[in-house]
Amino acid sequence: MMNEQENNNIQEENIENQEQPTTEENVSAEDKLQEELALVQDRYARLFAEFDNYKKRTAREKVELIQSASKDVLTKLLPVLDDFDRAMAAMETAQDVVAVKEGLDLVSQKFRKTLIHEGLKEMENLIGQPFDAEYQEAITAIPAPTEDMKNKVIDVVEKGYFLNDKVIRFAKVVIGQ
């Protein structure tokens, strides 16, 4: 009988020992999950902050890029402005109108070359072409002088311009009806 009682006691101890590690395993598994959750939350918070900083930085860089782009263009236009100032000063004392006209033509050509170098392109040869609402704005319609000029550009009131193949100003035209 003693053996049976000892055997029962040993079995009960084994059962208790088996239950205790299981509880410790559960607690340690729970702790591990809590730690893992804390790590994931920390990573998420850091990633969110990093993304927010990225958005702010790119917005700031975009503003700086726009400002520096206009600065570059204006810097290239300053010599043309100087030429205009010299031409205006020369016109005050000039006796020869032809020389003044030639000087203004040179300044105008220099100005246009600078703008073309920056990507500006003039819409050309619009008269006689079919009206295209993607590039032109019809400000008025008049009776067409001939039958073949109906729905075509008769006159250009204001030139249109492209900047790097994108319309920045629509041509204002008169069309025939």
ABEGO torsion letter per residue (X at the ends): XAAAAAAAAAAAAAAAAAAAAAAAAAAAAAAAAAAAAAAAAAAAAAAAAAAAAAAAAAAAAAAAAAAAAAAAAAAAAAAAAAAAAAAAAAAAABABAAAAAAAAAAAAAAAAAAAAAAGBBBBBGABGBBBBAAABBBABBBBBABAAABGBBABBABBBBBBGGBBABBBBBBBBX
